[in-house]
Amino acid sequence: MLPQTPASKICENKHRAPMPLHIRPARQDDRAALFNICLLTADSGTDASALFSDPDYPGLVWSVPYLDFAPEHAFVVDDDGEAVGYIVGTPDTTAFEARLDAEWWPQLAKQYAGRTAKAPFDAKVLDRIAAPAHSHPGVVATHPAHLHINLLPPAQSGGWGRKLIEAELASLRQAGARAVHLGVSPTNTRAIGFYHHLGFEEIERSEGLHLGKAL
């Protein structure tokens, strides 16, 4: 016979107050959330669901590999047990990309063999799986660490973006990184203003815009 849950415990669980938003290290069980957040912010911070034929595509490039290969530098904003924002990064971009070349992209090449682009942004991912891109060498030479950050609306106010950045910079600094960079669309003026406010400065502009900060 299964043990009965006391009525008092049921009542306690039913009326438990939601946990306030907080930052914590990312976990493997956040994997689905990282895929989802990345999709819902992949169009310069807005929902890209209509732009990818597979909802996992953006996360395969810009979020989930960090959960596997740099988990100590991955953090989330937790809203009552659910991740509603994340930041990921690595103190050594060159070493991280080399590891992806050896362990991440080959497995994706097998998994997604034969896929063709069916939606506007599919090629951004499928082309990268077929021929992995590497970071701008001049940017990496001066700013060897990098990061990615995305937040859903519940975490887009209250300073959670700044708090995530602070947690990530502290983590990268502790790992010995001397400077960090990130990429942002030149048209995403809101994000650019946010990064400038946190001390990031333009370091390179070609296909996109790279901002950097000394640590």
Beta strands, then each sheet from edge to edge (+ up, - down):
strand 1: 22-25
strand 2: 75-79
strand 3: 82-90
strand 4: 145-151
strand 5: 179-184
strand 6: 201-205
strand 7: 209-214
sheet 1: 1+ 2- 3+ 4- 5- 7+ 6-
end
